[in-house]
Every structure is written in C-alpha cells, then in structure tokens.
Amino acid sequence: MNSKEVPSGSRVERKKEETKQKIITIAMELFKEHGVDATTMEQIAREVDIAKGTLYNYFPVKEAIISEYIQLTFKEKNPERILQFSKLPDTRSRMILILSTLMEGVQEQKEIFEKYLVYQIQNMISVHRDAGMKSGIRLLAREIIVLGQKDGEIRSDLPLDILVALFEFAFVEVAQDFYLKPETFNASETIESCVDLFINGAKHEEV
C-alpha cells in the first residue's frame, strides 16, 4: 500500500464520525426550531439525508442525540471550568460555582436539559444500565472531590464513585426544583442548601 494512502478502516471511521456529528448538529437545530417532542426521528433522518435505519444505528432515541450533544459541550467547556474552580479556596465555593454555571445552561435550554436529565436518570436506575453512558458532570465532580480530599475537607475513606454519584444527585435535585417549582425557584438558595448537605455529610471529621 502506498504510504500516502489512508487505510480504508480509517476512512470508514472518519466517515462514521462525520455522519454522527452531522446528525447531532441538524437534530439540535430541529429541536431548537420545532421542539424535541414535535421533531421525529424520520424528520431528522430526512434532513441529514440518511436512511431511518442508519439513524437508529447511531442513536436509538432522540434523547440519545441530546445526551451526546451535552457530553460534547461538557468536553469542550470542562478544561476552562476546572481552571476556574481550581483557583477557589474550598470545596463549597467550587461546588457552588459549578452548579450555578450548570443551572444557567439548564435555564437557557430548559426543554433540552429536561430531556437530558430524564434520560440520564432512567439510565442510572435501569437494570440494563449502559455503563459507557456517563453524565458530563462526572469529571467536574471527580476533580472537585479529589481537591477536597487533598485539602482534608472531604473524607478519603469513602469510594470516589459514591461521592461522585452524590454530587450528581445534588445537581439533579437543584434542577428538579427548578422544573417542579419554576415560579418560586431560587437558584442561589437551592444550590447552597444542596452543597451544604453534601459537605456536611461528606466532610472530614477531625479525631
């Protein structure tokens, strides 16, 4: 094979990734224009110019497209977010910063995040849980918790995965409060309450 030729396997994978990105881009445009519920998988396939069966090979449901979009957004923004909270003095201020930032996104894209959160929660409690599907908040949670452990604020004898899950549930609780009680929702108050609950339940106890 000519050294300048691209292996066929690489071309296939690149084509798949290009198609996947096209699906996400067009689907998100349709969701924002028409709403998630009003947009069908058939419509997405037609706009992307692929067969409906091909679309299902990439994403089984619309919510899976949204989940992938959110993951990509987290991947893009996480380095900057980590840099921001690493400059803060303690776990409480780091958690408040991240949860406040995330809730700004939730409030800006209310329907998109509602579908995303429901899809994530369904996966978390499913007996057929997809171990490869993780929420975008997990990396941020791990970084904050590890920093807190190094600073002696968070216990190190608890499994990291459990602490990360509790962090995720703190975010879910804040978001749920927003969706269930939008008229009375107070972001700062709710976030601080959930953060204090997390800290007081996981902080390092002096002997």
C-alpha positions in Angstrom: 0.0 0.0 0.0 1.3 3.5 -0.8 2.4 5.2 2.4 0.4 8.3 1.4 -2.9 6.3 1.2 -5.2 6.4 4.2 -6.2 2.9 5.4 -9.7 2.0 4.5 -10.6 1.4 8.1 -9.6 5.0 9.0 -11.7 6.4 6.1 -14.7 4.4 7.3 -14.3 5.6 10.9 -13.8 9.1 9.8 -17.0 8.9 7.7 -18.9 7.5 10.6 -17.8 10.3 12.9 -18.7 12.9 10.2 -22.1 11.4 9.9 -22.6 11.3 13.7 -21.6 14.9 14.0 -24.0 15.9 11.2 -26.8 14.1 12.9 -26.2 15.9 16.2 -25.9 19.3 14.5 -29.0 19.0 12.4 -31.0 17.4 15.1 -30.2 20.1 17.6 -31.2 22.7 15.1 -34.5 21.0 14.6 -35.1 20.6 18.3 -34.5 24.3 18.9 -36.7 25.3 16.0 -39.6 22.9 16.5 -39.2 21.5 19.9 -38.0 18.0 20.8 -41.4 16.4 21.0 -42.5 17.8 17.7 -39.4 16.6 15.9 -39.4 13.0 14.7 -36.6 10.6 14.0 -37.9 10.3 10.5 -37.6 14.1 10.1 -34.0 14.0 11.4 -33.1 11.2 9.0 -34.6 13.1 6.1 -32.8 16.3 6.9 -29.4 14.5 7.4 -30.1 12.6 4.1 -29.7 9.1 5.5 -32.0 6.1 5.9 -34.0 6.0 9.1 -32.4 2.6 9.9 -29.0 4.2 9.6 -30.0 6.9 12.1 -31.1 4.3 14.6 -27.7 2.6 14.2 -26.2 5.8 15.6 -28.9 6.8 18.1 -31.8 4.7 19.3 -33.8 7.6 20.5 -33.9 11.4 20.3 -32.7 11.7 23.9 -29.5 9.8 23.0 -28.7 12.6 20.5 -29.3 15.2 23.1 -27.1 13.3 25.6 -24.3 13.1 23.1 -24.6 16.8 22.4 -24.4 17.6 26.1 -21.4 15.4 26.5 -19.6 17.2 23.7 -20.4 20.5 25.3 -19.0 19.4 28.6 -15.9 18.1 26.9 -15.4 21.5 25.2 -16.0 23.6 28.3 -14.7 21.4 31.2 -11.0 22.5 30.9 -12.0 26.1 31.4 -14.3 25.2 34.2 -11.7 23.2 36.0 -9.2 26.1 35.7 -11.8 28.4 37.2 -12.7 26.4 40.3 -9.2 25.3 40.9 -8.4 28.9 41.9 -11.2 28.9 44.6 -10.3 28.3 48.2 -12.6 25.4 49.2 -15.0 22.7 48.1 -18.1 24.7 49.0 -17.2 27.6 46.7 -16.1 25.2 43.9 -19.4 23.3 44.0 -21.4 26.5 44.1 -19.6 27.8 41.1 -20.1 24.7 39.0 -23.7 24.1 40.0 -24.5 27.7 39.3 -22.9 27.5 35.9 -24.7 24.3 35.0 -28.0 25.8 36.1 -27.5 28.8 33.8 -27.3 26.3 31.0 -30.4 24.5 32.2 -32.4 27.7 32.4 -31.2 28.8 28.9 -32.1 25.4 27.3 -35.0 24.3 29.5 -36.5 21.6 27.2 -33.2 20.2 26.1 -31.8 19.7 29.6 -35.1 18.3 30.8 -34.9 15.5 28.2 -31.3 15.0 29.0 -31.8 14.7 32.8 -34.7 12.3 32.4 -32.7 10.2 30.0 -29.7 10.1 32.4 -31.8 9.2 35.4 -33.5 6.4 33.5 -30.1 5.0 32.7 -28.9 5.4 36.3 -31.8 3.3 37.7 -32.1 0.8 34.8 -31.3 -2.8 35.4 -29.9 -2.7 31.9 -27.7 0.3 32.6 -25.3 1.4 29.9 -22.0 1.5 31.7 -20.5 3.6 28.9 -23.0 6.4 29.3 -21.9 8.9 31.8 -23.2 12.4 32.6 -20.9 15.2 31.7 -20.8 16.4 35.3 -18.8 13.4 36.5 -15.4 14.7 35.5 -16.1 18.0 37.2 -17.3 16.2 40.3 -14.3 14.0 40.5 -11.9 16.9 40.2 -13.7 18.9 42.9 -13.9 15.9 45.3 -10.2 14.9 44.8 -9.2 18.5 45.6 -11.4 18.5 48.7 -9.8 15.3 49.8 -6.3 16.7 49.4 -7.4 19.7 51.4 -8.8 17.5 54.1 -12.3 18.7 53.7 -13.8 15.5 52.3 -13.3 12.0 53.7 -11.0 9.8 51.8 -12.3 6.5 53.2 -15.5 6.7 51.0 -15.4 5.3 47.5 -14.9 8.0 45.0 -17.6 6.8 42.7 -20.2 7.1 45.5 -19.1 10.7 46.3 -19.3 11.5 42.6 -22.8 10.0 42.4 -23.9 12.1 45.4 -22.5 15.2 43.6 -24.5 14.3 40.6 -27.7 13.9 42.7 -27.1 17.3 44.2 -27.2 18.8 40.7 -30.3 16.7 39.8 -32.0 17.9 43.0 -31.4 21.5 42.1 -32.6 21.0 38.5 -35.6 19.2 39.7 -36.5 22.0 42.0 -36.3 24.4 39.0 -38.6 22.2 36.8 -41.1 21.5 39.5 -41.4 25.0 41.1 -40.2 27.5 38.4 -42.3 30.3 39.9 -40.6 30.1 43.3 -37.2 28.7 42.3 -34.3 30.5 43.9 -31.1 29.2 42.3 -28.6 30.5 44.9 -30.7 29.4 47.8 -31.3 25.9 46.4 -27.7 25.4 45.3 -26.3 26.5 48.6 -28.7 24.1 50.5 -27.7 21.1 48.4 -24.0 22.0 48.6 -24.2 22.3 52.4 -26.0 19.0 52.6 -23.2 17.3 50.6 -20.4 18.9 52.5 -21.9 18.2 56.0 -22.4 14.6 55.0 -19.0 14.0 53.5 -16.6 16.3 55.2 -13.5 15.0 57.0 -14.1 14.6 60.7 -11.2 15.7 63.0 -10.3 13.0 65.5 
